[in-house]
Amino acid sequence: MRGALGEKLPEHLVLSRVVFPDSVPRAVAGRADRAALVRLSREAGPRHPSPR
């Protein structure tokens, strides 16, 4: 995926990590819980190093 995106987008716009959770965590109001999504992303594993 990174390779295909890298051919079309500048490096700084290519995703560093893609996570496919089994379900989207929900907040009390039923909306997506963004904080929980960030935690899932961090727990998913190492990121690709960002370009410098």
Biopython code that builds the backbone (N, CA, C, O; Angstrom):
import numpy as np
from Bio.PDB.StructureBuilder import StructureBuilder

atoms = [
    (1, "MET", "N", (0.821, -1.183, 0.000)),
    (1, "MET", "CA", (0.000, 0.000, 0.000)),
    (1, "MET", "C", (0.870, 1.254, 0.000)),
    (1, "MET", "O", (0.617, 2.200, -0.745)),
    (2, "ARG", "N", (1.908, 1.245, 0.855)),
    (2, "ARG", "CA", (2.789, 2.412, 0.905)),
    (2, "ARG", "C", (3.449, 2.654, -0.445)),
    (2, "ARG", "O", (3.619, 3.799, -0.863)),
    (3, "GLY", "N", (3.816, 1.584, -1.119)),
    (3, "GLY", "CA", (4.455, 1.725, -2.426)),
    (3, "GLY", "C", (3.537, 2.363, -3.445)),
    (3, "GLY", "O", (3.946, 3.254, -4.189)),
    (4, "ALA", "N", (2.291, 1.906, -3.479)),
    (4, "ALA", "CA", (1.329, 2.457, -4.430)),
    (4, "ALA", "C", (1.039, 3.919, -4.124)),
    (4, "ALA", "O", (0.962, 4.743, -5.036)),
    (5, "LEU", "N", (0.877, 4.244, -2.848)),
    (5, "LEU", "CA", (0.626, 5.638, -2.480)),
    (5, "LEU", "C", (1.854, 6.502, -2.744)),
    (5, "LEU", "O", (1.739, 7.660, -3.146)),
    (6, "GLY", "N", (3.032, 5.921, -2.510)),
    (6, "GLY", "CA", (4.267, 6.661, -2.732)),
    (6, "GLY", "C", (4.486, 7.059, -4.173)),
    (6, "GLY", "O", (5.175, 8.041, -4.450)),
    (7, "GLU", "N", (3.897, 6.297, -5.107)),
    (7, "GLU", "CA", (4.009, 6.642, -6.515)),
    (7, "GLU", "C", (3.123, 7.829, -6.887)),
    (7, "GLU", "O", (3.408, 8.544, -7.848)),
    (8, "LYS", "N", (2.053, 8.035, -6.129)),
    (8, "LYS", "CA", (1.082, 9.076, -6.463)),
    (8, "LYS", "C", (1.191, 10.327, -5.593)),
    (8, "LYS", "O", (0.861, 11.427, -6.036)),
    (9, "LEU", "N", (1.657, 10.155, -4.350)),
    (9, "LEU", "CA", (1.658, 11.256, -3.388)),
    (9, "LEU", "C", (3.071, 11.623, -2.967)),
    (9, "LEU", "O", (3.976, 10.791, -3.049)),
    (10, "PRO", "N", (3.274, 12.852, -2.519)),
    (10, "PRO", "CA", (4.563, 13.210, -1.915)),
    (10, "PRO", "C", (4.770, 12.383, -0.641)),
    (10, "PRO", "O", (3.798, 11.990, 0.005)),
    (11, "GLU", "N", (5.999, 12.124, -0.288)),
    (11, "GLU", "CA", (6.332, 11.247, 0.848)),
    (11, "GLU", "C", (5.658, 11.678, 2.143)),
    (11, "GLU", "O", (5.232, 10.827, 2.924)),
    (12, "HIS", "N", (5.554, 12.983, 2.388)),
    (12, "HIS", "CA", (4.973, 13.438, 3.655)),
    (12, "HIS", "C", (3.467, 13.184, 3.738)),
    (12, "HIS", "O", (2.888, 13.327, 4.815)),
    (13, "LEU", "N", (2.823, 12.816, 2.642)),
    (13, "LEU", "CA", (1.396, 12.516, 2.656)),
    (13, "LEU", "C", (1.099, 11.015, 2.685)),
    (13, "LEU", "O", (-0.062, 10.621, 2.793)),
    (14, "VAL", "N", (2.122, 10.184, 2.592)),
    (14, "VAL", "CA", (1.926, 8.738, 2.608)),
    (14, "VAL", "C", (1.694, 8.286, 4.046)),
    (14, "VAL", "O", (2.414, 8.688, 4.960)),
    (15, "LEU", "N", (0.694, 7.457, 4.231)),
    (15, "LEU", "CA", (0.361, 6.963, 5.572)),
    (15, "LEU", "C", (1.532, 6.215, 6.191)),
    (15, "LEU", "O", (2.219, 5.449, 5.514)),
    (16, "SER", "N", (1.754, 6.438, 7.470)),
    (16, "SER", "CA", (2.833, 5.730, 8.151)),
    (16, "SER", "C", (2.347, 4.407, 8.736)),
    (16, "SER", "O", (3.148, 3.515, 9.016)),
    (17, "ARG", "N", (1.041, 4.284, 8.916)),
    (17, "ARG", "CA", (0.490, 3.069, 9.516)),
    (17, "ARG", "C", (-0.971, 2.937, 9.107)),
    (17, "ARG", "O", (-1.703, 3.924, 9.051)),
    (18, "VAL", "N", (-1.383, 1.713, 8.822)),
    (18, "VAL", "CA", (-2.777, 1.432, 8.512)),
    (18, "VAL", "C", (-3.241, 0.344, 9.462)),
    (18, "VAL", "O", (-2.612, -0.710, 9.557)),
    (19, "VAL", "N", (-4.329, 0.589, 10.163)),
    (19, "VAL", "CA", (-4.856, -0.355, 11.145)),
    (19, "VAL", "C", (-6.277, -0.714, 10.747)),
    (19, "VAL", "O", (-7.081, 0.159, 10.417)),
    (20, "PHE", "N", (-6.582, -2.014, 10.780)),
    (20, "PHE", "CA", (-7.920, -2.495, 10.471)),
    (20, "PHE", "C", (-8.514, -3.138, 11.725)),
    (20, "PHE", "O", (-8.382, -4.348, 11.911)),
    (21, "PRO", "N", (-9.167, -2.352, 12.592)),
    (21, "PRO", "CA", (-9.742, -2.922, 13.813)),
    (21, "PRO", "C", (-10.970, -3.783, 13.477)),
    (21, "PRO", "O", (-11.609, -3.603, 12.440)),
    (22, "ASP", "N", (-11.273, -4.706, 14.368)),
    (22, "ASP", "CA", (-12.456, -5.553, 14.179)),
    (22, "ASP", "C", (-13.735, -4.726, 14.228)),
    (22, "ASP", "O", (-14.695, -5.012, 13.513)),
    (23, "SER", "N", (-13.742, -3.707, 15.068)),
    (23, "SER", "CA", (-14.887, -2.807, 15.157)),
    (23, "SER", "C", (-14.392, -1.430, 15.582)),
    (23, "SER", "O", (-13.324, -1.300, 16.181)),
    (24, "VAL", "N", (-15.168, -0.421, 15.271)),
    (24, "VAL", "CA", (-14.818, 0.949, 15.635)),
    (24, "VAL", "C", (-15.295, 1.201, 17.063)),
    (24, "VAL", "O", (-16.477, 1.028, 17.360)),
    (25, "PRO", "N", (-14.375, 1.615, 17.959)),
    (25, "PRO", "CA", (-14.798, 1.915, 19.325)),
    (25, "PRO", "C", (-15.763, 3.097, 19.341)),
    (25, "PRO", "O", (-15.575, 4.076, 18.619)),
    (26, "ARG", "N", (-16.779, 2.995, 20.156)),
    (26, "ARG", "CA", (-17.816, 4.031, 20.218)),
    (26, "ARG", "C", (-17.799, 4.727, 21.560)),
    (26, "ARG", "O", (-17.525, 4.109, 22.589)),
    (27, "ALA", "N", (-18.094, 6.014, 21.547)),
    (27, "ALA", "CA", (-18.259, 6.798, 22.764)),
    (27, "ALA", "C", (-19.688, 6.593, 23.277)),
    (27, "ALA", "O", (-20.494, 5.925, 22.629)),
    (28, "VAL", "N", (-19.989, 7.154, 24.409)),
    (28, "VAL", "CA", (-21.312, 6.999, 25.015)),
    (28, "VAL", "C", (-22.410, 7.500, 24.075)),
    (28, "VAL", "O", (-23.488, 6.908, 24.013)),
    (29, "ALA", "N", (-22.147, 8.575, 23.350)),
    (29, "ALA", "CA", (-23.138, 9.146, 22.447)),
    (29, "ALA", "C", (-23.294, 8.344, 21.159)),
    (29, "ALA", "O", (-24.153, 8.666, 20.339)),
    (30, "GLY", "N", (-22.482, 7.306, 20.964)),
    (30, "GLY", "CA", (-22.584, 6.468, 19.778)),
    (30, "GLY", "C", (-21.661, 6.879, 18.646)),
    (30, "GLY", "O", (-21.609, 6.211, 17.613)),
    (31, "ARG", "N", (-20.935, 7.967, 18.827)),
    (31, "ARG", "CA", (-19.991, 8.411, 17.809)),
    (31, "ARG", "C", (-18.681, 7.660, 17.968)),
    (31, "ARG", "O", (-18.430, 7.051, 19.008)),
    (32, "ALA", "N", (-17.847, 7.703, 16.939)),
    (32, "ALA", "CA", (-16.537, 7.058, 17.004)),
    (32, "ALA", "C", (-15.702, 7.711, 18.106)),
    (32, "ALA", "O", (-15.634, 8.936, 18.199)),
    (33, "ASP", "N", (-15.074, 6.890, 18.930)),
    (33, "ASP", "CA", (-14.218, 7.366, 20.019)),
    (33, "ASP", "C", (-12.816, 7.579, 19.452)),
    (33, "ASP", "O", (-12.050, 6.626, 19.314)),
    (34, "ARG", "N", (-12.482, 8.820, 19.125)),
    (34, "ARG", "CA", (-11.206, 9.124, 18.473)),
    (34, "ARG", "C", (-10.010, 8.794, 19.358)),
    (34, "ARG", "O", (-8.982, 8.332, 18.862)),
    (35, "ALA", "N", (-10.134, 9.026, 20.656)),
    (35, "ALA", "CA", (-9.029, 8.712, 21.566)),
    (35, "ALA", "C", (-8.746, 7.214, 21.566)),
    (35, "ALA", "O", (-7.586, 6.802, 21.577)),
    (36, "ALA", "N", (-9.790, 6.404, 21.554)),
    (36, "ALA", "CA", (-9.607, 4.953, 21.513)),
    (36, "ALA", "C", (-8.991, 4.524, 20.185)),
    (36, "ALA", "O", (-8.198, 3.583, 20.153)),
    (37, "LEU", "N", (-9.338, 5.192, 19.100)),
    (37, "LEU", "CA", (-8.739, 4.869, 17.806)),
    (37, "LEU", "C", (-7.246, 5.184, 17.796)),
    (37, "LEU", "O", (-6.457, 4.435, 17.219)),
    (38, "VAL", "N", (-6.857, 6.284, 18.429)),
    (38, "VAL", "CA", (-5.442, 6.634, 18.517)),
    (38, "VAL", "C", (-4.703, 5.572, 19.327)),
    (38, "VAL", "O", (-3.602, 5.165, 18.955)),
    (39, "ARG", "N", (-5.296, 5.123, 20.427)),
    (39, "ARG", "CA", (-4.663, 4.073, 21.241)),
    (39, "ARG", "C", (-4.506, 2.783, 20.436)),
    (39, "ARG", "O", (-3.467, 2.128, 20.519)),
    (40, "LEU", "N", (-5.517, 2.414, 19.663)),
    (40, "LEU", "CA", (-5.424, 1.218, 18.813)),
    (40, "LEU", "C", (-4.276, 1.354, 17.828)),
    (40, "LEU", "O", (-3.529, 0.403, 17.596)),
    (41, "SER", "N", (-4.140, 2.530, 17.256)),
    (41, "SER", "CA", (-3.076, 2.775, 16.292)),
    (41, "SER", "C", (-1.707, 2.620, 16.944)),
    (41, "SER", "O", (-0.804, 2.023, 16.356)),
    (42, "ARG", "N", (-1.548, 3.146, 18.138)),
    (42, "ARG", "CA", (-0.261, 3.060, 18.836)),
    (42, "ARG", "C", (0.056, 1.633, 19.260)),
    (42, "ARG", "O", (1.224, 1.243, 19.287)),
    (43, "GLU", "N", (-0.951, 0.860, 19.587)),
    (43, "GLU", "CA", (-0.749, -0.522, 20.018)),
    (43, "GLU", "C", (-0.499, -1.462, 18.836)),
    (43, "GLU", "O", (-0.054, -2.593, 19.033)),
    (44, "ALA", "N", (-0.776, -1.010, 17.622)),
    (44, "ALA", "CA", (-0.705, -1.859, 16.440)),
    (44, "ALA", "C", (0.721, -2.272, 16.077)),
    (44, "ALA", "O", (0.916, -3.296, 15.422)),
    (45, "GLY", "N", (1.693, -1.510, 16.482)),
    (45, "GLY", "CA", (3.060, -1.880, 16.153)),
    (45, "GLY", "C", (3.867, -0.689, 15.725)),
    (45, "GLY", "O", (3.426, 0.455, 15.837)),
    (46, "PRO", "N", (5.073, -0.969, 15.225)),
    (46, "PRO", "CA", (5.987, 0.124, 14.875)),
    (46, "PRO", "C", (5.536, 0.893, 13.648)),
    (46, "PRO", "O", (4.917, 0.345, 12.735)),
    (47, "ARG", "N", (5.860, 2.164, 13.652)),
    (47, "ARG", "CA", (5.586, 3.026, 12.508)),
    (47, "ARG", "C", (6.768, 2.979, 11.565)),
    (47, "ARG", "O", (7.883, 2.624, 11.951)),
    (48, "HIS", "N", (6.507, 3.339, 10.338)),
    (48, "HIS", "CA", (7.613, 3.552, 9.416)),
    (48, "HIS", "C", (8.245, 4.878, 9.798)),
    (48, "HIS", "O", (7.532, 5.810, 10.169)),
    (49, "PRO", "N", (9.548, 4.987, 9.719)),
    (49, "PRO", "CA", (10.174, 6.260, 10.090)),
    (49, "PRO", "C", (9.741, 7.375, 9.137)),
    (49, "PRO", "O", (9.604, 7.167, 7.932)),
    (50, "SER", "N", (9.532, 8.544, 9.701)),
    (50, "SER", "CA", (9.125, 9.668, 8.872)),
    (50, "SER", "C", (10.353, 10.211, 8.121)),
    (50, "SER", "O", (11.475, 10.138, 8.622)),
    (51, "PRO", "N", (10.130, 10.746, 6.937)),
    (51, "PRO", "CA", (11.262, 11.273, 6.171)),
    (51, "PRO", "C", (11.825, 12.520, 6.842)),
    (51, "PRO", "O", (11.098, 13.270, 7.492)),
    (52, "ARG", "N", (13.108, 12.728, 6.679)),
    (52, "ARG", "CA", (13.769, 13.907, 7.261)),
    (52, "ARG", "C", (14.477, 14.676, 6.181)),
    (52, "ARG", "O", (15.096, 15.703, 6.459)),
]
sb = StructureBuilder()
sb.init_structure("model")
sb.init_model(0)
sb.init_chain("A")
sb.init_seg("    ")
for serial, (resi, resn, name, xyz) in enumerate(atoms, 1):
    if name == "N":
        sb.init_residue(resn, " ", resi, " ")
    sb.init_atom(name, np.array(xyz, "f"), 0.0, 1.0, " ", f" {name:<3s}", serial, name[0])
structure = sb.get_structure()
